[in-house]
Amino acid sequence: MEKYEYDDTLKVLYKSTRKTPFFVDVPQMNYITYNGKGHPSGEDFQEACNSLFSLSYTIKFKIARLKGFDYKVNPLEVNWYLDKKEKSIDFTWKAMIMQPKFISKSDFYEALNISKQLGKDISYEKLKFESIHFGKCVQCFHLGDYNKMNDTMYKMQDFAKENNLDFDLYTHDIYLNDSRKTKTENLKSIMRIGIYEK
């Protein structure tokens, strides 16, 4: 069985621990996605995590291994869109897990059918297979409390400003470990913001 590993580009995008902002170019890749609303502690976000990981593991064990491939399921990624009001914040987000290049849309649909046959309790109607090109971004590693991720975001925005670039106001975050099993000070995340020429 062939062990699928990250190439040099993906190592930078998914394994970098560089704590100072730098530029990356994120190529077009395939993701299983789930669009939702609400605070990350809410039911919709928890259902997104459950559905995305459940289906991704079905693809790994029931489809990819039959093709002769083995790999580690990729981490959870979230595009955050925050509407800051006077007394509250409305969360809208796209949660996703990137799929290896040899996994196709037909594999995704096959995994949905397998999951239904197995009686898995996931949100079938909200899961999609999408090809997304995020393009040019600023990236930075964040260690520790998720509540302090804004500090890292501001560093990334300042870096974009120093290079005379416009940027997204909110982040694309990649969560490298499980917050339920990890001490707060050891939480690891990779953060990105899209950048654009003025």
Secondary structure, DSSP 8 states (H G I E B T S, - for coil): -EE----HHHHHHHH----S-EEEEEEEEEEEEEEEES-TTSHHHHHHHHHHHHHHHHIIIIIIGGGTEE-----EEEEEEEEE-SS-EEEEEEEEEEE-TT--HHHHHHHHHHHHHTT----GGGEEEEEEEEEEEEEEEEES-GGGHHHHHHHHHHHHHHTTEEE-SS-EEEE-S-TTTS-GGG-EEEEEEEEEE-
